[in-house]
C-alpha cells in the first residue's frame, strides 16, 4: 500500500521563521558555517551531548541546557560532506569518506585532546554501526568490495582489532542486533540478512528488494519481526517489511512524508519503540507511528529546510536524526542550518515547559581548577589550572 497519512491528534502546528511543524517543537539550535552531516548523542549520566559531524571535522556540544547549546570542543578533519558517528562506552567513533581512517575520541576528556586517527584497517568509509557487544561494523570502506569490516572494541577501545570482514558486495549502511547484521546493499537494491555469529566468516542468510531498489538504511523492530527501510531517491518511501520468517519476507506498507509533494528524498530512519524517527532531507525530521506496521501513520514533523520548498527533491536539508537521549529530546542536523534540539510528546512524556528557560548557570565546573564555581551547571571552558 502506498500512501501519505498524517494523524492529527493533539495537533498544534506553528511557524518559526516559516518553518512548519506538527507535534514537534524547537528547543534550541546551533549553526555551523562549514555545513553538517550526521548526528549522534551521548550522556555521561549527568550531562547530555550532541555529537555533530561537520564537513571539516567533529563537534561535541553540551545540550544539558537545551535552549542554550555550547560547543565543548572541535576536532579538525579532512574536508568531506560524509561523516558518521556512533558511541561505545565513553568513546565516539567517527568515519568519513575523506582519507582520515577512523577517528576515536575519549568523551570523558572535554578538552578534546584525547583522540586518535587510525588508518590500519581502511582510509575511507561511508558508515559505522556498533552493536551491544562492542563490535564495530565499518561500511563502504576502501577495502575489497566495501562490505563490512568488523572491529572488536572490547580489549582497548582506542586501539581496536579486526576480527572479520563481510565482502560479498558493498554495504552502504547497516545495523546489528545479536548475531544478525541487517545490511543495506544500496547498489544491489536489497537489504541483506547476514549471520555474524562467527565474525571471521559472515554469511548471507537471506535478502529482499526494497521498493525503489536503492536500499539506503534499515532498522529492525524491538521484537525483531519487522524491518523498516529508506530508499534514498526522490519520490521513494519509508518501507515496512515482515521479516519474522527471513525466508518468507513480505513488504507490508510504504509511506511518504507530510508535504504531499511526492518527490522528497528520505534519508535515514530509526526505530524508537512504537515510532520511527526519520531524517527526510528537505522536509526535515518526521515521526511515524509504526505500532501497526501494516498501517504506518505520520504523527509529527519539524521542517528544518523551508528554503528548499521550491526545489524539494534535492539532497539538502535534514541529514541526520537521533532520538535516544535519556531526556527524551531529539537531535537533528541540517546540512545548511546546523544542529536542532527538538521536543515531541510522542517521544517523551516530560512537558515541553520543563526544557524551556532552564536556569542554566555557566562557569567552571571542574573542582580541581582554582576558579571552580560550585553553583555552575554548565561548563563554559573558563577553567584555569595552576
VEXTORMI-779069 format. One record per residue (C-alpha): z, x, y. Coordinates in Angstrom, 3 decimals. Example, Ala and Ser with C-alpha at 12.3 -4.5 7.8 and 13.67 -1.06 7.14 Angstrom:
@Z:7.800 X:12.300 Y:-4.500
@Z:7.140 X:13.670 Y:-1.060
***
This chain:
@Z:0.000 X:0.000 Y:0.000
@Z:-0.998 X:1.443 Y:3.372
@Z:0.869 X:0.057 Y:6.315
@Z:2.768 X:0.558 Y:9.540
@Z:6.106 X:-1.211 Y:9.632
@Z:8.783 X:-0.910 Y:12.304
@Z:12.130 X:-2.633 Y:11.735
@Z:13.573 X:-3.999 Y:14.969
@Z:17.261 X:-4.134 Y:14.107
@Z:19.831 X:-3.078 Y:16.726
@Z:16.888 X:-2.266 Y:18.977
@Z:17.439 X:-0.557 Y:22.285
@Z:14.187 X:1.056 Y:23.408
@Z:14.438 X:3.110 Y:26.566
@Z:12.404 X:5.554 Y:28.562
@Z:13.266 X:9.018 Y:29.824
@Z:10.510 X:10.703 Y:31.759
@Z:8.042 X:8.356 Y:29.992
@Z:9.410 X:9.333 Y:26.572
@Z:9.591 X:6.344 Y:24.268
@Z:12.291 X:5.815 Y:21.678
@Z:13.753 X:3.288 Y:19.267
@Z:17.298 X:3.527 Y:17.894
@Z:17.458 X:7.198 Y:18.875
@Z:18.955 X:8.832 Y:21.977
@Z:18.547 X:12.236 Y:23.563
@Z:21.892 X:14.053 Y:23.936
@Z:20.728 X:17.460 Y:25.144
@Z:17.755 X:19.792 Y:25.279
@Z:16.834 X:23.412 Y:25.865
@Z:13.360 X:24.524 Y:26.966
@Z:11.646 X:27.673 Y:25.688
@Z:8.888 X:29.195 Y:27.781
@Z:7.392 X:31.025 Y:24.774
@Z:6.998 X:27.907 Y:22.606
@Z:8.926 X:26.880 Y:19.493
@Z:8.157 X:26.180 Y:15.854
@Z:10.678 X:25.478 Y:13.103
@Z:14.318 X:24.365 Y:13.347
@Z:17.354 X:24.565 Y:11.077
@Z:21.067 X:24.091 Y:11.637
@Z:24.305 X:25.908 Y:10.832
@Z:28.024 X:25.228 Y:11.113
@Z:30.844 X:27.730 Y:10.635
@Z:33.284 X:24.875 Y:10.089
@Z:34.238 X:24.690 Y:13.776
@Z:31.103 X:25.181 Y:15.839
@Z:27.579 X:23.903 Y:15.281
@Z:24.430 X:25.873 Y:15.974
@Z:20.707 X:25.225 Y:16.237
@Z:18.602 X:27.945 Y:14.629
@Z:15.319 X:27.906 Y:16.516
@Z:12.094 X:29.617 Y:15.590
@Z:10.024 X:30.606 Y:18.592
@Z:6.639 X:32.200 Y:18.983
@Z:8.286 X:35.524 Y:19.826
@Z:11.410 X:35.553 Y:17.670
@Z:14.591 X:33.811 Y:16.506
@Z:17.084 X:31.996 Y:18.740
@Z:20.660 X:30.898 Y:17.943
@Z:22.015 X:28.106 Y:20.141
@Z:25.592 X:26.804 Y:20.317
@Z:25.387 X:22.988 Y:20.329
@Z:29.101 X:22.298 Y:19.930
@Z:28.862 X:20.639 Y:23.328
@Z:25.531 X:18.950 Y:22.553
@Z:24.725 X:17.842 Y:26.091
@Z:25.066 X:21.471 Y:27.258
@Z:23.453 X:23.762 Y:24.628
@Z:23.906 X:27.507 Y:25.158
@Z:21.768 X:30.227 Y:23.593
@Z:24.111 X:32.759 Y:21.952
@Z:21.546 X:35.416 Y:21.090
@Z:17.848 X:36.052 Y:20.519
@Z:16.211 X:38.464 Y:18.073
@Z:12.760 X:39.629 Y:19.055
@Z:9.936 X:39.400 Y:16.544
@Z:6.182 X:39.769 Y:16.421
@Z:4.148 X:37.043 Y:18.078
@Z:3.298 X:34.134 Y:15.775
@Z:3.148 X:30.355 Y:16.024
@Z:4.657 X:30.199 Y:12.492
@Z:8.320 X:30.794 Y:11.697
@Z:10.518 X:29.094 Y:9.127
@Z:14.307 X:29.262 Y:8.775
@Z:16.867 X:28.496 Y:6.069
@Z:20.511 X:29.474 Y:5.541
@Z:22.706 X:30.700 Y:2.681
@Z:26.443 X:31.041 Y:3.285
@Z:26.776 X:32.688 Y:6.726
@Z:23.264 X:34.144 Y:6.764
@Z:19.971 X:32.962 Y:8.226
@Z:16.655 X:33.892 Y:6.602
@Z:13.523 X:33.777 Y:8.744
@Z:9.912 X:34.082 Y:7.613
@Z:6.786 X:34.381 Y:9.727
@Z:3.053 X:34.830 Y:9.358
@Z:3.352 X:37.837 Y:11.646
@Z:3.853 X:41.126 Y:9.790
@Z:7.657 X:41.191 Y:10.085
@Z:8.571 X:40.606 Y:6.454
@Z:11.893 X:38.771 Y:6.006
@Z:14.454 X:38.658 Y:8.817
@Z:18.071 X:38.308 Y:7.603
@Z:20.761 X:37.573 Y:10.199
@Z:24.555 X:37.574 Y:9.804
@Z:25.538 X:34.479 Y:11.800
@Z:29.219 X:35.459 Y:11.867
@Z:28.321 X:38.143 Y:14.424
@Z:27.429 X:36.193 Y:17.551
@Z:26.493 X:39.367 Y:19.378
@Z:23.230 X:39.111 Y:17.430
@Z:23.447 X:42.769 Y:16.429
@Z:23.851 X:42.323 Y:12.667
@Z:20.414 X:41.751 Y:11.210
@Z:17.728 X:43.461 Y:9.197
@Z:13.977 X:43.133 Y:8.738
@Z:12.939 X:43.669 Y:5.100
@Z:9.332 X:44.321 Y:4.089
@Z:9.966 X:45.348 Y:0.487
@Z:8.582 X:42.146 Y:-1.038
@Z:5.950 X:40.947 Y:1.485
@Z:4.964 X:41.396 Y:5.113
@Z:3.710 X:37.893 Y:5.967
@Z:4.656 X:34.486 Y:4.590
@Z:4.485 X:30.863 Y:5.615
@Z:7.716 X:29.246 Y:4.492
@Z:11.079 X:29.608 Y:2.766
@Z:13.497 X:27.431 Y:0.816
@Z:16.941 X:28.416 Y:-0.508
@Z:18.427 X:26.422 Y:-3.372
@Z:22.051 X:25.556 Y:-4.057
@Z:22.424 X:28.557 Y:-6.376
@Z:21.465 X:31.219 Y:-3.850
@Z:17.850 X:31.806 Y:-4.794
@Z:15.271 X:32.032 Y:-2.007
@Z:11.684 X:30.924 Y:-2.597
@Z:9.131 X:32.523 Y:-0.271
@Z:5.921 X:30.501 Y:0.012
@Z:2.480 X:31.569 Y:1.157
@Z:3.175 X:35.297 Y:1.205
@Z:0.562 X:38.054 Y:1.278
@Z:1.192 X:38.816 Y:-2.394
@Z:-1.205 X:37.674 Y:-5.100
@Z:-2.268 X:34.073 Y:-4.543
@Z:0.663 X:33.357 Y:-2.226
@Z:2.616 X:31.123 Y:-4.582
@Z:6.393 X:31.636 Y:-4.522
@Z:8.314 X:34.909 Y:-4.537
@Z:11.821 X:34.294 Y:-5.908
@Z:14.688 X:36.365 Y:-4.462
@Z:18.314 X:36.478 Y:-5.616
@Z:20.704 X:36.465 Y:-2.627
@Z:23.967 X:36.403 Y:-4.557
@Z:24.962 X:40.048 Y:-5.007
@Z:24.099 X:41.230 Y:-1.499
@Z:22.799 X:38.522 Y:0.865
@Z:21.397 X:41.115 Y:3.280
@Z:19.688 X:43.074 Y:0.528
@Z:18.175 X:40.556 Y:-1.938
@Z:16.454 X:41.420 Y:-5.186
@Z:13.223 X:39.944 Y:-6.530
@Z:13.711 X:38.114 Y:-9.824
@Z:10.391 X:36.343 Y:-10.274
@Z:7.138 X:35.045 Y:-8.870
@Z:5.047 X:31.911 Y:-9.293
@Z:1.441 X:32.811 Y:-8.633
@Z:-0.789 X:30.244 Y:-10.311
@Z:-2.014 X:29.214 Y:-6.855
@Z:-1.000 X:29.129 Y:-3.183
@Z:2.036 X:27.076 Y:-2.230
@Z:2.381 X:26.097 Y:1.420
@Z:5.943 X:24.844 Y:1.118
@Z:8.440 X:23.645 Y:-1.450
@Z:11.988 X:22.631 Y:-2.221
@Z:14.131 X:23.318 Y:-5.256
@Z:16.920 X:21.442 Y:-6.976
@Z:18.475 X:22.639 Y:-10.201
@Z:15.755 X:24.085 Y:-12.400
@Z:12.811 X:22.353 Y:-10.682
@Z:10.581 X:23.548 Y:-7.862
@Z:8.651 X:20.788 Y:-6.086
@Z:5.776 X:22.799 Y:-4.661
@Z:3.309 X:21.688 Y:-2.006
@Z:-0.078 X:23.077 Y:-3.018
@Z:-1.883 X:22.198 Y:0.183
@Z:-5.297 X:23.549 Y:-0.817
@Z:-5.115 X:22.027 Y:-4.287
@Z:-4.157 X:18.693 Y:-2.699
@Z:-1.263 X:18.160 Y:-5.121
@Z:2.465 X:18.512 Y:-5.437
@Z:3.326 X:20.719 Y:-8.393
@Z:6.446 X:20.284 Y:-10.523
@Z:7.441 X:23.757 Y:-11.680
@Z:10.144 X:24.751 Y:-14.151
@Z:12.103 X:27.675 Y:-12.676
@Z:14.878 X:27.838 Y:-15.268
@Z:13.553 X:31.269 Y:-16.181
@Z:12.977 X:32.790 Y:-12.757
@Z:10.888 X:35.554 Y:-14.311
@Z:8.462 X:33.052 Y:-15.816
@Z:7.996 X:29.868 Y:-13.733
@Z:5.781 X:27.295 Y:-15.419
@Z:3.964 X:24.210 Y:-14.133
@Z:5.117 X:21.088 Y:-15.964
@Z:3.068 X:18.507 Y:-14.071
@Z:1.229 X:17.845 Y:-10.812
@Z:-0.115 X:14.884 Y:-8.878
@Z:-2.533 X:14.420 Y:-5.946
@Z:-1.311 X:13.124 Y:-2.590
@Z:-3.136 X:10.504 Y:-0.559
@Z:-5.138 X:12.826 Y:1.719
@Z:-5.399 X:15.749 Y:-0.735
@Z:-3.697 X:18.106 Y:1.729
@Z:-0.114 X:18.270 Y:0.465
@Z:1.921 X:19.910 Y:3.219
@Z:5.540 X:19.290 Y:2.245
@Z:7.587 X:17.423 Y:-0.347
@Z:11.245 X:16.430 Y:-0.651
@Z:12.963 X:14.896 Y:-3.676
@Z:15.386 X:11.943 Y:-3.508
@Z:19.062 X:12.479 Y:-4.266
@Z:18.654 X:10.819 Y:-7.698
@Z:15.548 X:12.932 Y:-8.480
@Z:13.491 X:9.794 Y:-9.183
@Z:11.298 X:9.674 Y:-6.062
@Z:9.358 X:12.302 Y:-4.164
@Z:8.331 X:11.970 Y:-0.520
@Z:5.437 X:13.950 Y:0.923
@Z:3.371 X:14.606 Y:4.014
@Z:-0.328 X:15.441 Y:4.298
@Z:-0.924 X:17.498 Y:7.452
@Z:-4.109 X:15.855 Y:8.682
@Z:-4.888 X:13.297 Y:11.365
@Z:-4.557 X:9.744 Y:10.107
@Z:-2.612 X:10.690 Y:6.987
@Z:0.718 X:9.463 Y:5.670
@Z:4.270 X:9.936 Y:4.593
@Z:3.950 X:9.076 Y:0.900
@Z:6.388 X:7.888 Y:-1.766
@Z:5.911 X:8.704 Y:-5.460
@Z:7.792 X:7.591 Y:-8.539
@Z:8.482 X:10.836 Y:-10.434
@Z:11.186 X:9.517 Y:-12.774
@Z:8.749 X:10.395 Y:-15.557
@Z:6.922 X:13.505 Y:-14.416
@Z:4.179 X:12.861 Y:-16.970
@Z:3.549 X:9.343 Y:-15.672
@Z:3.709 X:9.670 Y:-11.873
@Z:2.588 X:6.870 Y:-9.550
@Z:2.055 X:6.556 Y:-5.813
@Z:4.211 X:3.603 Y:-4.711
@Z:3.909 X:3.448 Y:-0.921
@Z:2.374 X:5.056 Y:2.163
@Z:3.423 X:4.695 Y:5.797
@Z:2.295 X:5.914 Y:9.214
@Z:4.254 X:6.234 Y:12.442
@Z:5.223 X:3.878 Y:15.264
@Z:2.291 X:4.219 Y:17.691
@Z:-0.170 X:2.317 Y:15.508
@Z:-2.969 X:4.652 Y:16.629
@Z:-3.712 X:5.715 Y:13.074
@Z:-4.733 X:9.287 Y:13.864
@Z:-1.411 X:11.129 Y:14.294
@Z:-0.628 X:14.158 Y:12.102
@Z:2.564 X:14.083 Y:10.014
@Z:4.250 X:17.474 Y:9.566
@Z:7.483 X:17.687 Y:7.526
@Z:9.746 X:15.020 Y:6.019
@Z:13.350 X:15.452 Y:4.819
@Z:15.500 X:13.173 Y:2.665
@Z:18.865 X:12.149 Y:4.099
@Z:20.485 X:9.595 Y:1.797
@Z:18.548 X:6.343 Y:2.215
@Z:16.408 X:7.754 Y:5.033
@Z:13.519 X:10.110 Y:5.684
@Z:13.634 X:12.181 Y:8.869
@Z:10.153 X:13.385 Y:9.770
@Z:8.635 X:15.643 Y:12.412
@Z:5.445 X:13.845 Y:13.349
@Z:3.680 X:16.103 Y:15.854
@Z:2.510 X:14.107 Y:18.898
@Z:4.621 X:11.026 Y:18.133
@Z:7.872 X:13.005 Y:17.890
@Z:10.656 X:12.609 Y:15.347
@Z:10.906 X:9.477 Y:13.187
@Z:13.357 X:7.893 Y:10.736
@Z:12.132 X:5.832 Y:7.770
@Z:14.359 X:3.602 Y:5.660
@Z:13.497 X:4.504 Y:2.062
@Z:16.277 X:2.531 Y:0.351
@Z:13.453 X:0.618 Y:-1.300
@Z:10.875 X:3.376 Y:-1.862
@Z:8.273 X:0.740 Y:-2.706
@Z:8.644 X:-0.667 Y:0.827
@Z:9.077 X:2.125 Y:3.370
@Z:10.147 X:0.906 Y:6.830
@Z:10.262 X:2.922 Y:10.044
@Z:13.529 X:2.166 Y:11.849
@Z:13.863 X:4.802 Y:14.599
@Z:11.915 X:7.367 Y:16.587
@Z:12.014 X:9.574 Y:19.663
@Z:8.801 X:10.727 Y:21.305
@Z:9.153 X:14.380 Y:22.285
@Z:5.427 X:14.650 Y:23.054
@Z:4.417 X:11.990 Y:25.560
@Z:1.993 X:14.386 Y:27.269
@Z:-0.396 X:14.031 Y:24.306
@Z:-0.795 X:10.259 Y:24.487
@Z:-4.463 X:10.720 Y:25.422
@Z:-5.193 X:13.080 Y:22.514
@Z:-2.671 X:12.224 Y:19.784
@Z:-4.489 X:13.839 Y:16.846
@Z:-3.603 X:17.388 Y:17.926
@Z:-1.122 X:19.550 Y:16.004
@Z:1.043 X:19.834 Y:19.085
@Z:4.464 X:18.413 Y:19.869
@Z:7.241 X:17.950 Y:17.322
@Z:7.101 X:20.732 Y:14.729
@Z:10.462 X:20.513 Y:13.010
@Z:13.423 X:18.201 Y:12.389
@Z:16.882 X:18.933 Y:10.976
@Z:19.241 X:16.046 Y:10.054
@Z:22.053 X:17.794 Y:8.133
@Z:24.640 X:18.789 Y:10.759
@Z:28.252 X:17.824 Y:9.923
@Z:28.485 X:15.953 Y:13.244
@Z:25.598 X:13.676 Y:12.259
@Z:23.452 X:14.782 Y:15.185
@Z:19.802 X:15.655 Y:14.596
@Z:17.779 X:18.579 Y:15.870
@Z:14.077 X:18.634 Y:16.668
@Z:11.760 X:21.299 Y:18.020
@Z:8.704 X:20.512 Y:20.090
@Z:6.097 X:23.267 Y:20.375
@Z:5.794 X:22.778 Y:24.122
@Z:9.109 X:21.181 Y:25.146
@Z:11.676 X:23.187 Y:23.157
@Z:14.880 X:22.062 Y:21.440
@Z:16.057 X:18.432 Y:21.315
@Z:19.534 X:17.272 Y:20.210
@Z:19.436 X:13.617 Y:19.174
@Z:21.660 X:10.768 Y:18.010
@Z:20.789 X:7.761 Y:15.876
@Z:23.093 X:5.093 Y:14.387
@Z:21.060 X:5.378 Y:11.194
@Z:22.203 X:8.970 Y:10.696
@Z:25.811 X:8.870 Y:11.944
@Z:28.444 X:6.185 Y:12.449
@Z:30.021 X:8.219 Y:15.256
@Z:29.301 X:6.342 Y:18.507
@Z:26.846 X:7.791 Y:20.980
@Z:29.561 X:7.849 Y:23.654
@Z:31.512 X:10.462 Y:21.669
@Z:28.738 X:13.006 Y:22.256
@Z:28.140 X:12.421 Y:25.973
@Z:30.045 X:14.109 Y:28.807
@Z:32.283 X:16.064 Y:26.458
@Z:34.801 X:18.066 Y:28.466
@Z:33.444 X:21.465 Y:27.465
@Z:35.309 X:24.443 Y:28.866
@Z:33.281 X:27.632 Y:28.892
@Z:34.803 X:31.092 Y:28.702
@Z:35.642 X:33.952 Y:26.357
@Z:36.855 X:32.597 Y:23.016
@Z:37.407 X:35.976 Y:21.284
@Z:41.167 X:36.597 Y:21.139
@Z:40.614 X:40.351 Y:20.876
@Z:38.919 X:40.505 Y:24.294
@Z:41.042 X:41.369 Y:27.339
@Z:39.606 X:38.336 Y:29.192
@Z:40.287 X:35.896 Y:26.322
@Z:40.615 X:32.327 Y:27.608
@Z:42.829 X:30.250 Y:25.295
@Z:41.599 X:26.948 Y:26.736
@Z:37.892 X:27.761 Y:26.428
@Z:35.974 X:25.672 Y:23.883
@Z:32.507 X:27.260 Y:24.119
@Z:31.974 X:30.995 Y:24.379
@Z:29.800 X:31.896 Y:27.364
@Z:29.130 X:35.518 Y:26.352
@Z:31.535 X:36.788 Y:29.023
@Z:33.976 X:38.596 Y:26.676
@Z:34.894 X:42.135 Y:27.710
@Z:36.465 X:44.730 Y:25.443
@Z:38.294 X:47.916 Y:26.310
***
